[in-house]
Amino acid sequence: MQPFIVVRNYREDDELKCQELVRDYIMSFFKKSFYCFCFREITLQFIVITWAILFIFLGVPLTFCALCVPGCIFFLFSGTYFSFYAKAVELMKTKPNQALVAECYEPYIFRLKPNEVTYQIFMDDAPYEPSFKNKFRKKIIATVSVKSHSSIYNAAWIYRFAVSPNYSFQKVAEPMFGLILKNCVQLGYQTIESTISEWQENERDFYDNLGFATRQIYHKQIIGNSLSVMKTQLTFNLRKDEALQKQN
């Protein structure tokens, strides 16, 4: 049986699965960011300063001062982990306004990896009988929500956007964003905004291919003023896209 994906509107009974998906998606960037922070200059400075304080001011033997290296690494690990987890919890608690989900239908006995399979994608519902659909297991593999931007006039804001890492990001996200952009045009928004971090390479390439432009680049604090992550706010002119569609 050929597996397939249905892109449909969010329902209330999807909330728990969407929360779990958002949490796993946010935490999937934790290791990459931790390794990145380990090789930044501020980490070495923190280790040297801690070592100097223990040896010079507290009189700790030099051998025991070496323990500050794994201690600082553990502190960095814990701070990064809880920062990402706090962000995940924040998004999990945010109730979606207008949202879409991608629901995957796969056979109960499915030995292939998702990246090795070509999925048919349907909008709203699959053209199959309910008895046929019952032969598949269902799981939500992507979700995206849109609401009015709090500080930009007549702009929509993309949030709670997550795609399961086991599936092709481009193939799953493209039809969802096509429908999101169409809905935003119908609702009268002029632009749509989104934010990505420095290690979201797939997301950045995806937004670039859609035609998003960089509005601003800024740094968001992770652990105090010492560690920060570079974030990019992207914008898309919906009126320009609508005009091009009319010309075509």
Order of alpha helices (4+ residues) and beta strands (2+ residues): beta-alpha-alpha-alpha-alpha-alpha-beta-beta-alpha-beta-beta-alpha-beta-alpha-beta-beta-alpha
